[in-house]
Amino acid sequence: MRDYEVMFILDPTLDEEVKNSTIENVKNIINEDGEVGEADVWGNKKLAYQINKKKEGFYVVVPFKASTELPKELDRRLKISDAVMRHIIVCQDEN
């Protein structure tokens, strides 16, 4: 198991219920084959550049432990999610 961190930016115009369900969905994907940490919700922040004509995004950071295959599946699922504007998965292990 390796230490990872996923940061994703949600559309700020979404309802709180949709934002919360998206965060829970990401946690459930990670729990299928790993251990999820506590989600750090940053909230609305100004973007460095516009994404889909939006100047703000709702930031969430989730640390997790998983095998090397889980980040690939998580990346695939986040790419097809309509609520997620951008995401990045980073390995925290020093190698």
Secondary structure in CASP SS format (residue, H / E / C, confidence):
PFRMAT SS
TARGET T0000
AUTHOR 0000-0000-0000
METHOD secondary structure of the structure
MODEL  1
M C 1.00
R E 1.00
D E 1.00
Y E 1.00
E E 1.00
V E 1.00
M E 1.00
F E 1.00
I E 1.00
L E 1.00
D C 1.00
P C 1.00
T C 1.00
L C 1.00
D C 1.00
E H 1.00
E H 1.00
V H 1.00
K H 1.00
N H 1.00
S H 1.00
T H 1.00
I H 1.00
E H 1.00
N H 1.00
V H 1.00
K H 1.00
N H 1.00
I H 1.00
I H 1.00
N H 1.00
E C 1.00
D C 1.00
G E 1.00
E E 1.00
V E 1.00
G C 1.00
E C 1.00
A C 1.00
D E 1.00
V E 1.00
W E 1.00
G E 1.00
N E 1.00
K E 1.00
K E 1.00
L E 1.00
A E 1.00
Y E 1.00
Q E 1.00
I E 1.00
N C 1.00
K C 1.00
K E 1.00
K E 1.00
E E 1.00
G E 1.00
F E 1.00
Y E 1.00
V E 1.00
V E 1.00
V E 1.00
P E 1.00
F E 1.00
K E 1.00
A E 1.00
S C 1.00
T C 1.00
E C 1.00
L H 1.00
P H 1.00
K H 1.00
E H 1.00
L H 1.00
D H 1.00
R H 1.00
R H 1.00
L H 1.00
K H 1.00
I C 1.00
S C 1.00
D C 1.00
A C 1.00
V E 1.00
M E 1.00
R E 1.00
H E 1.00
I E 1.00
I E 1.00
V E 1.00
C E 1.00
Q C 1.00
D C 1.00
E C 1.00
N C 1.00
END
